Amino acid sequence: MGGVVHILKHWPCGGGMEAVVRRHLECGQALYAFAGGEKFSIGNNKWGATAAALRLGSAAPDRTVAAVAREAREAWSAAGWTTGVFYNGYGLGWGIAAEPTARRILYLHSDYPGFNRWVARLAPHADAVLCCNAALRGKTLRAVGRFGDGRVFAVPLPVDMAEEPPMGPPHSGGPVVIGYSGRVQVAQKRLDRLGAFFAALETAGIDYRFEILGEGDALPDLRRRFAENPRVTFHGHRTGDDYRDILRGWKYLFFCSDYEGLPVSLLEGVAAGAVPVYPDFHGGADWPGRLDPALLYPNGDVGAAAEVVRRVETTWGPAPWALFRKRARTLLAEHTPDNYLAAFDAAMGAVAVLPPRRRPRPAPWLRFTPLWLAHRLEARRRGTHRATGRF
């Protein structure tokens, strides 16, 4: 078969990363997932002709890394894949592609608290690095040093827009509608901060309604916590026109995460007309900062986030709104599916003409390490082993 295979920890993986992988499946590229959920089916899937390219390993937590890697290596050899794209580095460094001419691509969809040391450890096993935004590319270059900027690429994540973003100011009157779209969880997304954010909005005198769009393990706790708050609405998981209709009703899109790559839900929200209120992860270099640096707030400071809302509400007249809409349309034009696939193909082409890098052998201890322990060690390297925040 040959060609590119997209390698993930599990499938479906949810969120923007799954949406990106689906683009590649629709183009006929292959997928290898170490584990699959109940929704995974090789014989019955929405991609039809690509069914033969979907492969699933048996990555039970008590199996050793070496056993799981051997199974993946056999699948690679049988399919004749030439390039492996390792999403957030899972499986990279396990010796899956033994062929010396094979290309291994580290595809970064997220930042992490321990990013610098983590990516520096993985980079020797890769021929190139793809990053989901320019800020993450810059951070990667600083972390990997001699790896070289000719092997580190940023690609514009794709977003579908059923219609162009609106141009004028939103309709006024009634509560300000603020929304959150994404995984409903405390770890990373820090939705335990919502109560403090609501209190800050009330202190600022803002009449608001808050809508939560998505599912996750924190959803039951959030429902209980805000059961008596008439300002809070839970939409659960929505897709298609239902999803887009909800986004179109938002004036602001709020994030309170500890770290992010570039959420596709952020791009989709701005495409629907919402103003992002977003943590300043990278000193003003994050995507919303290109719209307006004043939309960024110090990470974790939800009082400052409420101040962003108050400032827009009280100071934006027709001219600032028109400028925001113009910048949004310009930036989103970079994120079409065609532009994404062209940038991805260009990066693959550039790597193909470079000599393969010499890579370290897999660590000997992986032969005896069960997956559950390998996952725990990886979380420590990333700095994500402590789930901060609680209700």
Legacy VTK file of the C-alpha trace (Angstrom):
# vtk DataFile Version 3.0
C-alpha trace
ASCII
DATASET POLYDATA
POINTS 391 float
0.000 0.000 0.000
2.742 2.478 0.949
2.250 6.122 1.760
1.496 7.969 4.972
0.082 6.421 8.141
-1.323 8.506 10.991
-0.446 6.960 14.351
-2.531 7.689 17.454
-2.872 6.411 20.966
-6.543 5.535 20.482
-9.357 6.004 18.019
-11.725 7.769 18.059
-9.658 10.411 19.813
-12.222 13.233 19.881
-11.891 16.981 19.472
-9.999 18.877 16.826
-7.334 16.197 16.445
-9.906 13.646 15.333
-11.341 16.158 12.850
-7.865 16.643 11.368
-7.220 12.905 11.076
-10.545 12.439 9.313
-9.380 14.852 6.612
-6.456 12.562 5.909
-8.625 9.445 5.911
-10.892 11.074 3.350
-7.776 11.586 1.189
-7.065 7.857 1.316
-4.224 7.922 3.861
-3.950 5.224 6.516
-4.538 5.218 10.274
-3.021 3.017 12.959
-4.443 3.308 16.473
-2.908 1.414 19.371
-6.333 1.030 20.977
-9.931 1.698 20.010
-13.163 2.534 21.756
-16.636 1.135 21.282
-17.237 3.394 18.269
-14.291 1.940 16.353
-15.251 -0.415 13.561
-13.082 -1.503 10.653
-15.900 -3.182 8.777
-18.509 -0.473 9.229
-17.182 3.080 9.095
-18.059 6.340 7.394
-15.002 6.328 5.124
-16.027 3.359 2.981
-13.143 2.874 0.567
-10.549 3.623 3.241
-11.684 0.754 5.484
-8.637 -1.315 4.565
-6.390 1.509 5.761
-7.826 1.524 9.290
-5.857 -0.699 11.644
-6.272 -1.253 15.359
-3.741 -2.655 17.798
-4.496 -4.410 21.076
-2.949 -2.059 23.603
-4.271 -3.377 26.905
-2.720 -1.579 29.914
-0.922 -4.689 31.197
0.809 -5.489 27.880
4.441 -4.468 27.584
5.506 -1.590 25.372
7.700 -3.993 23.383
4.775 -6.312 22.609
2.540 -3.454 21.511
5.354 -1.941 19.419
6.049 -5.289 17.751
2.407 -5.577 16.705
2.506 -2.064 15.241
5.809 -2.809 13.479
4.300 -5.893 11.831
1.338 -3.827 10.615
3.757 -1.225 9.226
5.787 -3.823 7.342
2.689 -5.560 5.957
1.262 -2.282 4.657
4.568 -0.937 3.349
4.070 2.499 4.851
6.859 4.971 4.123
6.016 7.814 6.534
4.569 7.677 10.032
2.919 10.745 11.567
2.981 10.349 15.366
0.306 12.516 17.000
1.691 14.176 20.116
4.557 11.696 19.941
2.701 8.587 21.064
4.710 5.534 19.982
7.631 7.594 18.693
10.889 6.085 19.909
9.419 2.601 20.242
11.115 1.274 17.095
7.871 0.821 15.170
9.344 1.625 11.742
12.579 -0.306 11.499
13.275 0.511 7.827
16.185 2.975 7.624
14.492 5.006 4.864
11.200 5.404 6.732
10.288 8.914 7.819
8.941 9.612 11.299
7.036 12.862 11.864
6.235 14.226 15.327
2.912 16.061 15.001
2.318 18.437 17.925
-1.306 19.279 18.636
-0.776 20.483 22.189
1.538 22.392 24.453
2.442 20.941 27.884
3.786 22.304 31.183
7.017 20.312 30.703
7.127 20.888 26.947
10.780 21.887 26.486
12.382 18.830 28.068
9.691 16.488 26.738
10.049 17.548 23.088
13.853 17.658 23.327
13.781 13.998 24.398
11.482 12.998 21.509
13.079 15.039 18.716
16.083 12.697 18.150
13.610 9.962 17.140
11.935 12.159 14.487
12.884 13.323 11.006
10.658 16.392 11.263
8.147 18.131 13.498
4.739 19.497 12.508
3.149 22.091 14.800
-0.484 23.167 14.891
0.400 26.870 15.070
3.277 29.290 14.600
3.697 29.972 18.328
4.234 26.277 19.024
6.705 26.072 16.135
8.743 28.878 17.683
8.710 27.174 21.059
9.738 23.877 19.458
12.680 25.484 17.662
13.941 26.938 20.926
13.606 23.549 22.642
15.204 21.300 20.024
18.192 23.531 19.216
20.358 21.830 16.580
17.407 19.954 15.070
17.122 22.783 12.516
14.278 25.010 11.348
14.244 23.245 7.959
12.670 20.256 9.701
10.090 22.094 11.847
6.865 23.218 10.174
3.643 24.974 11.178
0.420 23.991 9.423
-2.899 25.914 9.500
-5.456 23.616 11.109
-8.509 23.240 8.868
-11.971 24.502 9.706
-15.173 24.219 7.686
-17.222 27.373 7.372
-20.740 26.889 6.060
-20.886 30.654 5.614
-18.486 33.551 5.919
-18.140 35.204 9.354
-20.502 38.154 9.895
-19.145 41.624 9.223
-21.001 44.036 11.507
-21.428 44.324 15.298
-23.648 41.683 16.902
-27.213 42.502 17.818
-27.457 44.200 21.199
-30.055 43.745 23.908
-30.500 41.065 26.537
-27.754 39.164 28.361
-24.305 38.831 26.852
-23.991 35.211 25.690
-20.610 33.636 26.482
-19.807 30.067 25.525
-17.308 27.292 26.095
-16.799 24.548 23.481
-14.538 21.553 24.022
-13.839 18.697 26.409
-15.648 19.234 29.700
-12.897 18.421 32.179
-10.801 19.902 34.960
-7.360 18.635 33.956
-5.947 21.030 31.328
-9.295 22.740 30.565
-9.674 23.966 34.183
-13.438 24.371 34.135
-13.266 24.481 37.926
-12.502 28.190 37.331
-15.969 28.913 35.960
-17.451 29.863 39.326
-14.778 32.512 39.874
-15.270 33.770 36.315
-19.014 34.146 36.846
-18.395 36.043 40.082
-15.985 38.377 38.268
-18.565 39.034 35.547
-21.145 39.943 38.170
-18.674 42.234 39.942
-18.052 43.947 36.595
-21.805 44.509 36.227
-22.156 42.297 33.142
-25.529 40.687 32.499
-24.501 37.347 31.019
-25.653 33.901 30.019
-23.075 31.085 29.842
-23.425 28.035 27.596
-21.327 24.847 27.747
-21.032 22.804 24.577
-19.354 19.405 24.877
-18.974 16.338 27.042
-16.406 15.065 29.521
-15.804 13.620 32.949
-16.444 16.941 34.728
-19.919 17.362 33.256
-21.867 15.719 36.142
-20.049 17.869 38.733
-20.653 21.030 36.727
-24.342 20.221 36.348
-24.668 19.746 40.093
-22.667 22.851 40.898
-24.707 25.156 38.660
-28.074 23.396 38.897
-29.586 26.435 40.639
-27.938 29.010 38.373
-30.431 30.043 35.656
-27.654 31.764 33.718
-25.899 28.473 32.855
-27.018 26.178 30.010
-25.593 22.756 29.108
-25.905 21.653 25.481
-23.972 18.394 25.652
-22.404 17.046 22.465
-23.735 18.533 19.211
-22.681 18.159 15.604
-23.433 19.636 12.196
-25.983 22.418 11.921
-26.998 22.063 15.595
-23.407 22.748 16.630
-22.991 25.726 14.294
-26.360 27.229 15.297
-25.291 27.270 18.957
-21.959 28.927 18.106
-23.751 31.621 16.090
-25.652 32.606 19.210
-22.476 33.439 21.167
-20.943 36.879 21.458
-17.842 35.593 23.299
-15.926 32.322 23.324
-14.168 31.675 26.648
-11.176 29.451 27.448
-9.616 28.987 30.894
-7.171 26.147 30.156
-3.730 25.705 31.693
-2.263 25.035 28.219
-3.416 24.579 24.622
-2.115 23.988 21.125
-4.704 25.593 18.867
-8.273 24.416 19.579
-10.284 23.860 16.413
-13.292 24.982 18.473
-11.578 28.375 18.793
-11.389 28.717 15.004
-14.976 27.505 14.608
-16.245 29.944 17.237
-14.551 32.924 15.600
-15.866 31.764 12.222
-19.361 31.866 13.714
-18.834 35.454 14.901
-17.710 35.064 18.533
-14.969 37.158 20.169
-12.360 34.905 21.841
-11.384 35.521 25.466
-8.214 33.464 25.636
-5.271 32.859 28.010
-1.929 34.353 26.984
0.107 31.155 26.739
2.962 32.425 24.565
3.593 36.085 25.315
1.073 37.481 22.841
1.913 35.038 20.017
-1.248 32.936 20.272
-3.764 32.996 17.424
-6.304 35.341 19.117
-3.488 37.824 19.676
-3.309 38.269 15.915
-6.937 39.404 16.028
-6.380 41.792 18.916
-3.733 41.408 21.666
-6.203 42.900 24.156
-8.322 39.732 23.859
-5.606 37.756 25.662
-5.535 37.648 29.457
-2.907 36.370 31.941
-3.231 32.607 32.220
-5.392 31.644 35.220
-6.583 35.201 35.972
-10.326 34.929 35.344
-10.834 38.395 36.795
-8.765 39.725 33.903
-10.863 37.601 31.536
-14.014 39.287 32.810
-12.271 42.624 32.255
-11.747 41.690 28.584
-15.512 41.217 28.252
-16.239 44.485 30.078
-13.769 46.399 27.901
-15.265 45.133 24.657
-18.782 45.825 25.905
-18.008 49.396 26.910
-15.444 50.563 24.328
-16.085 48.767 21.037
-18.123 50.845 18.649
-18.748 50.189 14.936
-15.115 50.836 13.912
-13.480 48.331 16.351
-16.095 45.729 15.475
-15.482 46.221 11.753
-11.714 45.876 12.277
-12.190 42.702 14.319
-14.452 41.163 11.671
-12.012 42.067 8.895
-9.062 40.511 10.717
-11.104 37.406 11.539
-12.038 36.865 7.899
-8.405 37.358 6.819
-6.980 34.941 9.384
-9.641 32.297 8.873
-8.988 32.345 5.132
-5.646 30.675 5.953
-7.439 27.738 7.591
-9.354 26.226 4.706
-9.112 22.447 4.278
-7.316 22.964 0.959
-4.708 25.246 2.561
-4.155 22.758 5.367
-3.668 19.794 3.052
-1.373 21.828 0.786
0.794 22.831 3.773
0.870 19.254 5.045
1.857 17.895 1.624
4.538 20.586 1.240
6.054 19.608 4.590
6.011 15.916 3.643
7.677 16.756 0.335
10.382 18.819 2.019
11.150 16.003 4.458
11.214 13.383 1.686
14.214 15.013 -0.005
16.169 15.386 3.234
18.373 12.515 4.387
16.863 10.393 7.166
18.247 11.292 10.570
20.161 8.784 12.650
17.956 7.806 15.551
18.636 6.313 18.953
17.589 2.746 19.561
14.495 2.176 21.702
15.287 2.235 25.408
15.992 -1.322 26.677
13.634 -0.939 29.621
10.649 -0.636 27.246
10.868 -4.392 26.731
9.596 -5.021 30.245
7.462 -1.931 30.936
3.665 -2.316 30.941
1.729 0.365 29.098
0.071 1.713 32.227
3.486 2.495 33.698
4.777 3.938 30.407
1.752 6.253 30.317
2.425 7.385 33.858
6.075 8.118 33.089
5.099 10.011 29.937
2.645 12.157 31.900
5.458 13.073 34.286
7.718 14.057 31.389
4.975 16.245 29.947
4.243 17.743 33.334
0.605 16.630 33.182
0.699 13.993 35.926
-0.991 16.272 38.429
-4.614 17.039 37.586
-4.840 20.514 39.099
-8.084 22.083 40.194
-11.136 20.615 41.918
-14.766 21.448 42.453
LINES 1 392
391 0 1 2 3 4 5 6 7 8 9 10 11 12 13 14 15 16 17 18 19 20 21 22 23 24 25 26 27 28 29 30 31 32 33 34 35 36 37 38 39 40 41 42 43 44 45 46 47 48 49 50 51 52 53 54 55 56 57 58 59 60 61 62 63 64 65 66 67 68 69 70 71 72 73 74 75 76 77 78 79 80 81 82 83 84 85 86 87 88 89 90 91 92 93 94 95 96 97 98 99 100 101 102 103 104 105 106 107 108 109 110 111 112 113 114 115 116 117 118 119 120 121 122 123 124 125 126 127 128 129 130 131 132 133 134 135 136 137 138 139 140 141 142 143 144 145 146 147 148 149 150 151 152 153 154 155 156 157 158 159 160 161 162 163 164 165 166 167 168 169 170 171 172 173 174 175 176 177 178 179 180 181 182 183 184 185 186 187 188 189 190 191 192 193 194 195 196 197 198 199 200 201 202 203 204 205 206 207 208 209 210 211 212 213 214 215 216 217 218 219 220 221 222 223 224 225 226 227 228 229 230 231 232 233 234 235 236 237 238 239 240 241 242 243 244 245 246 247 248 249 250 251 252 253 254 255 256 257 258 259 260 261 262 263 264 265 266 267 268 269 270 271 272 273 274 275 276 277 278 279 280 281 282 283 284 285 286 287 288 289 290 291 292 293 294 295 296 297 298 299 300 301 302 303 304 305 306 307 308 309 310 311 312 313 314 315 316 317 318 319 320 321 322 323 324 325 326 327 328 329 330 331 332 333 334 335 336 337 338 339 340 341 342 343 344 345 346 347 348 349 350 351 352 353 354 355 356 357 358 359 360 361 362 363 364 365 366 367 368 369 370 371 372 373 374 375 376 377 378 379 380 381 382 383 384 385 386 387 388 389 390
